[in-house]
Structures are given as structure tokens and as C-alpha cells.
């Protein structure tokens, strides 16, 4: 550690002086980054992965006098982008490294004066690469955060192709650093995004102390006996969080129960995060929106209200608790003997470090999206060789030919003298910013509290007259256009039905029929 402290001469005090020692993943990763090697850094939640890569990169930034936009940090969600910004802003400011964010909620970006360190999402990265490619000329490092949440999805596929496009834009080679929670085959995952890398893994695992129960009331009784003050309860579905929140309010004080999921307004989600971070006593019911590393303070125990989707998901969820100890205190609720057996086996595998492998399958909707994005960014056209190289190892030449011919027949693209061009309606679509995101968009109604005028969240139509949202009961007062005005209601209500997530990207419907099948 003394040698690392010496090598981090300019950044040690800023990043690590308040800690007694470096964590295992930091001891292993920092030398790799300082040696200018690419790496996939695999370790559990709250294990210090971010600092393990950012601190040595900033050391290199200062030592080698990097200029302009030098470090690109890509996170899977806007919430995590904001969280990383608040975590790093003070430290980078102290070292006189400018930092900024770029998301749909924070669209400002000045290409004439870009920050040294930019935190963004894959979709905003796509937009910037189209509109301001010159801003990436001096890029020296790219960090892909929480990649396990993106890999093997249309968003992960989009990101891997964007990195290939970035290599055509940057004036020199740049390093890539992947940060991920526990995955079964880190080499296979990393190889989809870059070729030459080292695998850096933390060997130690915290002890898992779990108890299987049949109800949240049993959890409540345990918290009193064990004096557990702060709980994070995970559900698989948004509707389940609403039902669970209603049940929890009957056990804990209602003002000590918060809800967090993707259909709640940004304000309410942030209030839930702040409440859990600042309160000494509270319960938060969440979906996977809190699986990722958003800072909500130290949690005494994790509760799995439903069987997690996978062992990886289980490890990610329980990793959010008991950060200050070497033991994870976990409760898991089962509703049948079958669920009990499944949970027992999942915990056994998690304790032994066995994570299931997942077969990779590219989403060809990304080929359409990237053809649109690339041609919009290059109105003077691109030759066939460009796309053959871009989609090499992603889709076959036959599939690429079928997709391009179909898009030409539908008048989205044109081919002249061996080059591809964006048709007028594609350029119009790009001007409206509609080509950078492959996330399916569905018609949703905004729920507004008539008393406070605050946005509560979003729902799908139709909806019952009385419903649960954000852990509270609401009665519809009026519906005007895409807005539902509600007022608080007492009594009982069922959770509303939320639209399930689409497994295919939005541009799936631009594929020829035989490829959609």
C-alpha cells in the first residue's frame, strides 16, 4: 500500500486519506490503471470499484497533463449519473479537474469548452458522438459502470458499437475500464467491448446471514429483536412494491416507509433516496432501481420480498446492505415450499460464489439504430466497408444486407455510387433527437396531486378510480389529456398495473419481417 500511496502522489489525500486502508479491489486495480492497461474490474456493490479506477486515472490526468474532454464515464441510468456526479464533484473540483453530466434531464453541453470528465448515459453518448464528434478527439479513457445491467441487452449492444465508432473519432488509442458486479464469465463479457484487457477481481466475499420467513410481519418481529433500524426491501415488480408498501405502513410508522421504482417521479425517487440516506430509522421498498450503487447510506438489513431473477441479482441486492460490516443480514420471504427450496439453493450458490452463465444473443434492432445514427452524423455518406467493419462480430453480412435493403425500400436510407446516405425523413427524425435511444417508448399518463400540484409518477391507461402509487392511496379527480389529477384517499386500494419492460429495442419494428421472427 505504501508503494501505491507514493504513486498516487497528487490524488491520495483527496481520495483515500480519510480511510484507514485501501480495499482489496483498490489494491489490485490501481496499479493496473497506472500501467495504462485496460481492465474489467469485478467486485460486489460498495467495494470501492469507482475510486479504484477514477483515482489513478486522475493521477494520470494530472501527471500527463491531459487536455479537454479526457475521461468519459458511462452509467446505465440518469439516477446513477447524478449519484456519481455528487460523489466525485467535490474531489475533482479540489484537484482542478472540471466535471459535468449529460443526460436527457441535463442536456446542456458546450463543445467549445467541454469538461475534462464527463458522466453520461449510452443514449446521450450517442447524441454527443453524432453532434459533437470533435469533442472526443482527446479522449484518453472510457469507464463503463455497472455493465452487468446493460450487457446482453439492446443498450449494451448499442454501447459496444458506439465504442467502435469512438475509436474512429479519437485521435489516439484510449483505455477502457469496465466496472461490474459479480458475473459468471468476466472475460466473455469484456471481450464484447474490447480485446486487450486484464481481469481484476476481489476474492473475498462477505458472509451472508440469511433467514427465510413467510411474511413481512415476521421480518418486522425480527427487526425489533435484532434492533435493525434501516431496511431495504426488494420486489421484482413495481406493482409489488406498492402492495408491499401498503403492508409495511401497517407495521412501521407510515412516515418511515418510502417507495422507489421507475414509474414514480424523479422528485419522489430522490426524496426516498435522501430519506434513507439521512434517516436513522426507515424502510424503503424498491425494484431494481436501487440495485445499482445509488448512495442511500448504510442499511442494516436487506429483505427479498420476492425470489430474485437470478443469483447475480440476489448478490447485487444483498450487496446494498451492511456496508460497514463483513456480514450481510438478509431476510427472504417465501410463499410456497417450492419457493423455499429455490431460495435455499440460490443462497447456497451465492455463498459458494457460483453465478449462472447467460447465453449472449445480439439484438438486431441495434443495427438499425446505429445505421440511422451513423448516417445522420455523416450527411456526406458512408461506404459499405464502414458498416461491414462496424457490425463485424455483431451480425452477419447477409443480415446486414437484408436490413439495409429493407430500409432502402422503406425510404429511410439511400444508396448512390457505392455509398449510403440518410434519406430526408431520417434526417428529420434525427433533427428531432429521435434516433439516439433504442428504449421503447409507451404512452403514459402523468399523475398529479391536486393539493400539492406535485407530480407523483406515471401510469398506464386504463386505471381504477382509486389506486396505490408511491405507497399512498389516490382517488382520481379529473383526467385532462395525458394528465390524471388525484387527491389523497383513505381506505384500501390495489396497486395499478404497470407496463412490463420490452425485451427488444424500439427499432425492432424497423427490421425486415424474417429477422423480427
Secondary structure as UniProt FT lines:
FT   HELIX           2..7
FT   TURN            8..11
FT   HELIX           12..16
FT   TURN            17..18
FT   HELIX           24..34
FT   TURN            35..36
FT   STRAND          39..42
FT   TURN            45..46
FT   HELIX           49..64
FT   STRAND          71..74
FT   HELIX           78..94
FT   TURN            95..96
FT   STRAND          99..102
FT   HELIX           111..113
FT   STRAND          117..120
FT   HELIX           122..131
FT   HELIX           133..136
FT   TURN            137..138
FT   STRAND          141..144
FT   TURN            145..146
FT   HELIX           147..149
FT   TURN            150..152
FT   HELIX           154..169
FT   STRAND          175..180
FT   HELIX           186..191
FT   TURN            192..193
FT   STRAND          198..201
FT   STRAND          207..213
FT   HELIX           216..226
FT   STRAND          230..234
FT   HELIX           238..249
FT   TURN            250..251
FT   HELIX           254..256
FT   STRAND          257..260
FT   TURN            262..263
FT   HELIX           266..278
FT   STRAND          282..286
FT   HELIX           288..290
FT   STRAND          301..304
FT   HELIX           311..318
FT   TURN            319..320
FT   TURN            323..324
FT   STRAND          327..333
FT   HELIX           337..352
FT   HELIX           365..377
FT   TURN            379..380
FT   STRAND          382..383
FT   HELIX           384..390
FT   TURN            391..394
FT   HELIX           397..409
FT   TURN            410..411
FT   STRAND          413..416
FT   TURN            417..418
FT   STRAND          419..422
FT   HELIX           424..431
FT   TURN            432..433
FT   STRAND          445..449
FT   TURN            450..452
FT   STRAND          455..459
FT   STRAND          466..469
FT   TURN            470..471
FT   STRAND          472..480
FT   TURN            481..482
FT   STRAND          483..488
FT   HELIX           506..510
FT   HELIX           513..516
//
